[in-house]
Amino acid sequence: MKTPDSSYFPFIENSDQLDRVIDTIQSEVEQYIQSYRLKALVLGVSGGIDSALCAALLAPVCKKNGIPLIGRSITIETNPKDEIARSIAIGEAFCTQFEHLDLTPLYFEFRKWITVEDQSFRTRLRLGNIKARMRMMVIYDLAQKEGGIVIGTDNYTEYLTGFWTLHGDVGDYAPLFHLWKTEVYRVAKHFLASCNEAQKTALEACIEATPIDGLGISSHDCEQLGVDNYDQADQIFQAYFTGDNSWENHPLIQKFKNSTYKRENPYSIARNRLLK
């Protein structure tokens, strides 16, 4: 699906709905694990809310099914210390197996093979994409080694804005994919009641943190999206997709349109056109 239908509105807010979301995600993932006889779930833990919530929701599922939730915090040059600290706290609180890896030396070795002439936005974007793809190489290799799959952490707001790296931070199973970013926060806050003290502290820190990509592209997510916060982003999307065309030229909607190629990747030529 490229754009939301009416089922995406209004936003999920009340307690009963949040309970159902949590129960559904956990039961669906459990069924998937059993159907494909998975031996592990592998998760990149960034220190942000999305991977933190994935860890929190999937830890009990993995425990129930007797498989490990394997977490890796993979940092490269531009990750701030507080983000790294949050990722480690989440990994230690929720994951069965967890390590923090610093790929900065490998990243700078790779940079010798590409041209970096300035620090323009385009250059920072290129370098950020390289970092995301390096991290995913590690995660996918680990999933292959352990007989598991990679958990994707994208949400629907990020999907619509193309706020992800092709062949980078996209996993095999994305439990949060059809939740708006503001709904991710609501689910996380609701789930706190199910956490022990260490888990609650780690998850609360991610809820309260300023969302950043950790790739050195911008100082915070919303700077790239042209909004003040994710509440504003989701409200603009709701207005636009329910018929308010006054937002047509807003940077967020332009970002949605300009990232269409990502949501159609890989683009292909239809067979009937090949034979035309």
C-alpha positions as CSV (number, residue, x, y, z in Angstrom):
1,M,0.0,0.0,0.0
2,K,1.4,3.4,-1.0
3,T,-1.1,5.7,0.7
4,P,-3.3,5.2,3.8
5,D,-7.0,4.3,3.4
6,S,-9.8,5.2,5.8
7,S,-8.8,2.5,8.3
8,Y,-5.7,4.5,9.2
9,F,-7.9,7.3,10.7
10,P,-8.7,8.3,13.3
11,F,-5.4,7.6,15.2
12,I,-5.2,4.8,17.8
13,E,-5.4,6.4,21.2
14,N,-7.6,4.7,23.8
15,S,-6.5,2.0,26.2
16,D,-8.5,-0.9,24.7
17,Q,-7.1,-0.2,21.2
18,L,-3.6,0.0,22.5
19,D,-4.1,-3.4,24.3
20,R,-5.3,-4.9,21.1
21,V,-2.4,-3.5,19.1
22,I,0.1,-5.1,21.6
23,D,-1.7,-8.4,21.7
24,T,-2.0,-8.6,17.9
25,I,1.7,-7.7,17.3
26,Q,2.8,-10.3,19.7
27,S,0.5,-13.1,18.6
28,E,1.2,-12.4,14.9
29,V,5.0,-12.5,15.4
30,E,4.6,-15.7,17.5
31,Q,2.6,-17.3,14.7
32,Y,5.3,-16.3,12.1
33,I,8.1,-17.7,14.3
34,Q,6.3,-21.0,14.5
35,S,5.2,-21.1,10.9
36,Y,8.8,-20.7,9.6
37,R,10.5,-22.5,12.5
38,L,12.7,-19.5,13.2
39,K,15.6,-20.0,15.6
40,A,16.2,-16.3,16.4
41,L,15.0,-12.7,15.9
42,V,17.8,-10.2,15.2
43,L,17.3,-6.5,16.0
44,G,19.4,-3.5,15.4
45,V,19.0,-1.4,18.6
46,S,19.6,2.3,17.8
47,G,18.6,4.1,21.0
48,G,15.4,5.4,19.4
49,I,11.8,4.7,20.2
50,D,11.1,2.3,17.3
51,S,13.8,-0.3,18.0
52,A,13.2,0.1,21.7
53,L,9.5,-0.7,21.3
54,C,10.3,-3.6,19.0
55,A,12.7,-5.0,21.7
56,A,10.1,-4.5,24.4
57,L,7.2,-6.2,22.5
58,L,9.3,-9.1,21.1
59,A,11.3,-10.1,24.2
60,P,8.4,-11.9,25.8
61,V,7.5,-13.5,22.5
62,C,11.0,-14.9,22.0
63,K,11.1,-16.1,25.6
64,K,7.8,-17.9,25.3
65,N,9.0,-19.7,22.1
66,G,12.4,-20.5,23.4
67,I,14.4,-18.6,20.9
68,P,16.8,-15.7,21.5
69,L,16.1,-12.0,20.7
70,I,19.6,-11.0,19.5
71,G,20.3,-7.3,19.7
72,R,23.2,-5.3,18.3
73,S,23.9,-1.6,18.9
74,I,26.0,-0.7,15.8
75,T,27.5,2.8,16.0
76,I,29.5,4.7,13.4
77,E,31.2,8.0,14.0
78,T,28.1,10.3,14.3
79,N,26.1,8.5,17.0
80,P,25.9,10.8,20.1
81,K,26.9,9.4,23.5
82,D,23.4,9.6,24.9
83,E,22.0,7.7,22.0
84,I,24.6,5.0,22.4
85,A,23.8,4.8,26.2
86,R,20.1,4.4,25.5
87,S,20.8,1.6,22.9
88,I,22.9,-0.3,25.4
89,A,20.3,0.1,28.2
90,I,17.6,-1.3,25.9
91,G,19.7,-4.1,24.7
92,E,20.7,-5.2,28.2
93,A,17.1,-4.8,29.5
94,F,15.3,-6.7,26.7
95,C,17.6,-8.8,24.5
96,T,18.7,-12.4,25.2
97,Q,22.1,-11.8,23.6
98,F,23.4,-8.2,23.1
99,E,26.6,-6.5,22.0
100,H,27.6,-2.9,21.2
101,L,29.8,-2.7,18.0
102,D,31.6,0.3,16.8
103,L,32.2,0.2,13.0
104,T,33.9,3.6,12.8
105,P,37.3,2.3,11.8
106,L,35.8,0.2,9.1
107,Y,33.7,3.1,7.9
108,F,36.7,5.4,7.5
109,E,38.5,2.6,5.7
110,F,35.6,2.4,3.2
111,R,35.6,6.1,2.8
112,K,39.0,5.9,1.1
113,W,37.2,4.3,-1.9
114,I,34.6,7.1,-2.5
115,T,34.8,10.8,-3.3
116,V,33.9,13.1,-0.4
117,E,34.4,16.7,-1.5
118,D,32.2,18.7,0.9
119,Q,29.8,18.5,3.8
120,S,26.7,19.4,1.8
121,F,23.3,17.8,2.6
122,R,23.7,15.5,-0.4
123,T,27.1,14.4,0.8
124,R,25.8,13.8,4.4
125,L,22.9,11.8,2.9
126,R,25.3,9.7,0.9
127,L,27.5,9.0,3.9
128,G,24.4,8.3,6.1
129,N,23.2,5.7,3.6
130,I,26.6,4.0,3.7
131,K,26.4,3.8,7.5
132,A,22.9,2.3,7.3
133,R,24.0,-0.3,4.8
134,M,27.0,-1.2,6.8
135,R,24.9,-1.8,9.9
136,M,22.5,-3.9,8.0
137,M,25.3,-6.1,6.5
138,V,26.2,-7.0,10.1
139,I,22.6,-7.7,11.1
140,Y,21.7,-9.8,8.1
141,D,24.9,-11.9,8.4
142,L,24.0,-12.5,12.1
143,A,20.5,-13.5,11.1
144,Q,21.8,-16.0,8.5
145,K,24.3,-17.4,11.0
146,E,21.6,-17.9,13.7
147,G,18.8,-19.2,11.5
148,G,16.6,-16.2,12.1
149,I,15.3,-13.0,10.5
150,V,15.9,-9.3,10.8
151,I,13.3,-7.3,12.6
152,G,12.5,-4.0,10.7
153,T,11.7,-1.0,12.9
154,D,10.1,1.4,10.4
155,N,6.8,3.0,11.2
156,Y,4.2,4.3,8.7
157,T,5.2,8.0,9.0
158,E,8.7,7.1,8.0
159,Y,7.5,4.9,5.2
160,L,5.4,7.7,3.7
161,T,8.3,10.2,3.9
162,G,11.0,7.8,2.6
163,F,12.8,8.3,5.9
164,W,14.7,5.1,5.5
165,T,17.6,3.7,3.4
166,L,17.0,1.4,0.5
167,H,18.9,-1.8,1.0
168,G,19.8,-0.5,4.5
169,D,17.6,-0.2,7.5
170,V,14.8,-2.3,6.2
171,G,14.2,-5.7,7.8
172,D,12.3,-8.9,7.0
173,Y,9.4,-8.4,9.4
174,A,8.3,-4.9,10.5
175,P,5.8,-5.2,13.4
176,L,5.4,-1.4,13.7
177,F,5.1,-0.7,10.0
178,H,1.4,0.3,10.0
179,L,1.6,2.4,13.1
180,W,2.0,6.2,12.8
181,K,5.0,7.6,14.7
182,T,2.7,9.2,17.3
183,E,1.0,5.8,17.8
184,V,4.4,4.2,18.3
185,Y,4.9,6.6,21.2
186,R,1.4,5.8,22.6
187,V,2.0,2.1,22.4
188,A,5.4,2.4,24.1
189,K,3.9,4.5,27.0
190,H,1.1,2.0,27.4
191,F,3.5,-0.9,27.5
192,L,5.5,0.6,30.4
193,A,3.1,-1.1,32.8
194,S,4.4,-4.5,31.6
195,C,8.0,-3.7,32.2
196,N,10.3,-4.3,35.2
197,E,12.2,-1.3,36.6
198,A,15.3,-1.7,34.4
199,Q,13.1,-2.1,31.3
200,K,10.9,0.8,32.3
201,T,13.8,3.1,32.8
202,A,15.4,2.2,29.5
203,L,12.1,2.5,27.5
204,E,11.2,5.8,29.2
205,A,14.6,7.3,28.2
206,C,13.8,6.4,24.5
207,I,10.3,7.9,24.8
208,E,11.7,11.2,26.1
209,A,14.6,11.4,23.7
210,T,14.8,13.8,20.7
211,P,14.4,11.5,17.6
212,I,17.5,11.5,15.5
213,D,18.7,9.2,12.7
214,G,22.2,8.9,14.2
215,L,23.7,9.1,10.7
216,G,24.9,12.7,10.9
217,I,22.5,13.9,8.2
218,S,20.7,16.4,10.5
219,S,20.4,17.3,14.2
220,H,16.9,15.8,14.5
221,D,14.4,13.9,12.4
222,C,11.9,16.7,12.1
223,E,14.4,19.1,10.6
224,Q,14.5,16.9,7.5
225,L,10.7,16.6,7.5
226,G,9.9,20.3,7.7
227,V,7.8,20.0,10.9
228,D,8.2,20.9,14.5
229,N,7.4,17.4,15.8
230,Y,5.9,14.1,14.8
231,D,2.5,15.0,16.1
232,Q,2.4,17.8,13.6
233,A,3.6,15.5,10.8
234,D,0.9,12.9,11.5
235,Q,-1.8,15.6,11.7
236,I,-0.7,17.0,8.4
237,F,-0.8,13.6,6.8
238,Q,-4.2,13.0,8.2
239,A,-5.5,16.3,6.9
240,Y,-4.0,15.7,3.4
241,F,-5.1,12.2,3.0
242,T,-8.6,13.0,4.0
243,G,-9.0,15.6,1.3
244,D,-7.4,18.9,2.6
245,N,-5.3,20.0,-0.4
246,S,-4.1,23.1,1.3
247,W,-1.1,21.1,2.4
248,E,-0.1,20.2,-1.1
249,N,3.0,22.3,-1.1
250,H,4.1,21.6,2.5
251,P,7.7,20.2,2.7
252,L,6.3,17.0,4.3
253,I,3.9,16.3,1.4
254,Q,6.6,17.1,-1.1
255,K,8.9,14.6,0.7
256,F,6.1,12.1,0.4
257,K,5.8,12.7,-3.3
258,N,9.5,12.8,-4.0
259,S,10.1,9.5,-2.2
260,T,7.6,7.6,-4.3
261,Y,10.5,5.8,-6.1
262,K,11.5,4.1,-2.8
263,R,8.0,2.7,-2.2
264,E,8.0,1.3,-5.8
265,N,11.5,-0.2,-5.5
266,P,12.5,-2.2,-7.5
267,Y,10.6,-0.6,-10.4
268,S,10.0,-3.0,-13.2
269,I,8.5,-3.1,-16.7
270,A,5.2,-4.9,-16.8
271,R,5.2,-8.1,-19.0
272,N,2.4,-6.7,-21.2
273,R,4.6,-3.7,-22.0
274,L,7.6,-6.0,-22.8
275,L,5.4,-7.7,-25.4
276,K,3.7,-4.6,-26.7
